[in-house]
Amino acid sequence: MEARTLTITVQPDWQAALRSAGKAAQSETYQGETLNFESADVFLGRLTALRWSLLRQIMRLGEVPIRELARQIDRDVRRVHDDVVVLTELGLIERTASGGVLCPFVDLHFRKAG
């Protein structure tokens, strides 16, 4: 399986971002995946500093149960769970069959589109 990468963009024109992602998806070779936010405010509202830290920890640990993740970062399990829900909704992490979480991406990139 090919290593997955993710580019996070800030592009107010969501339709242009969608067209760009569609073109990449039609390529014969894997072009990586894109997560677009319409503004920096929306980006920072969803991917807070604590969530970013949590994501980095998950990338470092690999597949990890939520309780162990909370223990590793010395945070309340319920708050970690809430952040895991948001990161899962964004597609940055995935739940595993065993009940843990993991980040399927080997690399994350940030860029301002436009």
Helices and strands as residue ranges (DSSP letters): E 4-10, H 14-25, E 33-37, H 40-46, H 49-61, H 66-73, H 77-90, E 94-95, E 101-102, E 105-112
